[in-house]
Amino acid sequence: MALNASRNDLASGAIFIAFGAYFALEALRYDFGTPFRMGPGFMPVVLGGMLIALGIAVAAKGLGKPDKEAAPPWPLRGIVLVLGTILFFAATIRGLGFIPVVLIAAFATALSSSRNTWLSALVISVGLCVLCLLVFVVGLGMIVPLIGPWLRF
Amino acid sequence: MDLFASLGLGFSVALDPINILYCFIGVLLGTLVGVLPGIGPTATIAMLLPITFSLNPETALIMLAGIYYGAQYGGSTTAILINLPGESSAAVTAIDGYQMARKGRAGPALAAAALGSFFAGSAATFLLAAFAPPLARAALNFGAPEYFSLIVLGLLVSIALAHGSIIKALGMIVLGLLLGMVGQDIYTGTPRFTFGLRELFGGLNFVAVAVGVFGVAEILRNLENEHEREVGVKAVKNLWLTRDDLKRIVMPVLRGTGIGSLLGVLPGGGHILSSFASYSAEKRLSKHPEEFGKGAIEGVAGPESANNAAAQTSFIPLMTLGIPAHPVMALMIGAFILQGITPGPNVINEQPALFWGIIASMWIGNLLLVVLNLPLVGLWVKMLSIPYRVLFPAIVLFACIGTFSINQNIYDIYAIAFFGIVGYLLIRFGCEPAPLLLGFVLGPLLEEHLRRAMIISRGDPSIFITRPISATLLVLALAAVLVAVLPSIRKKRAEVFVEED
């Protein structure tokens, strides 16, 4: 793609603008107040505006200056598996309980590296499960059901 | 209370067997994460924050501090043995340290690094003990306008010392400030940016943001290009320095300690800057500059002393003003708050045992580190052969379980995933994560002091420039930005910050 601009600058500028716009627009719904008595909306509106301006500046600076290095490959498998694991952990820790969640989560994360095989991932997940049990439940006395209510009959 | 009585109190706390044990655990973990590339002290402390919740405040902070300065030691081992800085501040050590290792002088290089670090750490801790109390007393006179200006100064200086684009760093700070505003407004109680979720009324969880931006984002970054490390040096022999070596490192260690102590106080990465400053100073002052880059022992001893001195003095702004000098210190603030203590000038008076205990523990920690690092270096070499593919699932799980155990709040875990992907994207597009975290921690403080100052002045913003201390701080902040945009400094920055964290 012949894009005569720095992709990095455009993308980070866009992220800044998106966040700035969200915060500023949402904050407009709160009481703005006066400089004497600032309301809850004052700082977010001002800072959100600044972030939008900075985002535009970052993007503008990148125009006409393409990145010198090629972008590294996207770790798609890693993104899906690592983030998926974290979401899975959040969604099921209360229901499934500590042991099953840690086993599955460790297995899935380990597979996000192309260097792990099914077998090594399994070994890692069992090892980690034992380690986490010792550290958090035995060592630190964390209160969490080991086998959750979803698995009880 | 005079200095020696205070230190006596400090040692009585630090020499408590439980505290020694946790100090040892701290420096051990610190060395471990310092040695292993791909996981740094920031992510480690973020993950361990929840664990420290159940400990005494003294014990918890002694351990966390130990992780931080322990990582500075460990980072040099990796730099010397495999030419890869385990920790960003050890990047300079790799230049000459690795060359020494290739010539079979890994032992003396490690010894020079450890002895220099020990001396620098001990000397800088003394400076911390001597200068913190008067500074804290001065800070007690600060009102809302002064605090506001001080926070602005802290934020802006962090840009001057961070690498990469200045506008991007500014953007990251503002983004951090905004994220810090999530939750109930302090004055009116209005919930802001909470999506109506009760769980977000207390604000975003600091640990979740830190773990996401520093831990998960870093893992995704490492998964882009997977390659195995090679350990060139299998065994380290001959740790003793010759008489000639000793003579050559005395002055570099002293100078490094001075440079590091001074720069460490600055917000935003003083420990990285100081090792570079020390290296270039040694090269300039050396009688045989041609040896630098080919295994000059001065090039190892100087920077290593500098970054360790800076690691200790960076506690000064934290303990006296409650202002973090860099992300690790921001995490330390989180640790104080978790323990119900507001960091700032009052800590020294209200919690003298805590304050002096932490300082005294730094000497003990530094001593433990020499013991850990020199005789046990073989163990650390073995550690380097743990493959990353085993390491990172452990990091992800520890992050999740640790964060969950603080409040049993599953939204904190969703926040890790969110900040992991946002952090990864921003880092990939060339933005530094450190200013964001600094902004996030300081955001609520900044807003509170700004609003309070404006109420004091009845809406007149000139209060910030008519009060002398506040005006001075703002001028310094402006100067920091001007210095950062000056072309000659810009070029230097590009040379200096070539490594990644």
Interface residues (C-beta under 8 A of the other chain):
Chain A: R7 N8 D9 A11 S12 I15 F16 F19 G20 F23 E26 A27 Y30 D31 T34 P35 F36 R37 M38 G39 P40 F42 M43 P44 L47 G48 M50 L51 L54 G55 A57 V58 K61 A71 P72 P73 W74 P75 R77 G78 I79 V82 L83 T85 I86 L87 F89 A90 A91 I93 R94 V102 A105 A106 T109 A110 S112 S113 S114 R115 N116 S120 I124 S125 L128 L131 C132 F136 L140 G141 M142 V144
Chain B: I51 S54 S165 I167 K168 L170 G171 V174 L175 L177 L178 M181 D185 Y187 T188 T190 R192 F193 V216 I219 L220 L223 E224 N225 E226 E228 P387 Y388 R389 V390 F392 P393 A394 V396 L397 F398 A399 C400 I401 G402 F404 S405 I410 Y411 I413 Y414 I416 A417 G420 I421 V422 Y424 L425 L426 R428 F429 G430 C431 E447 L450 R451 M454 I455 R458 G459 P461
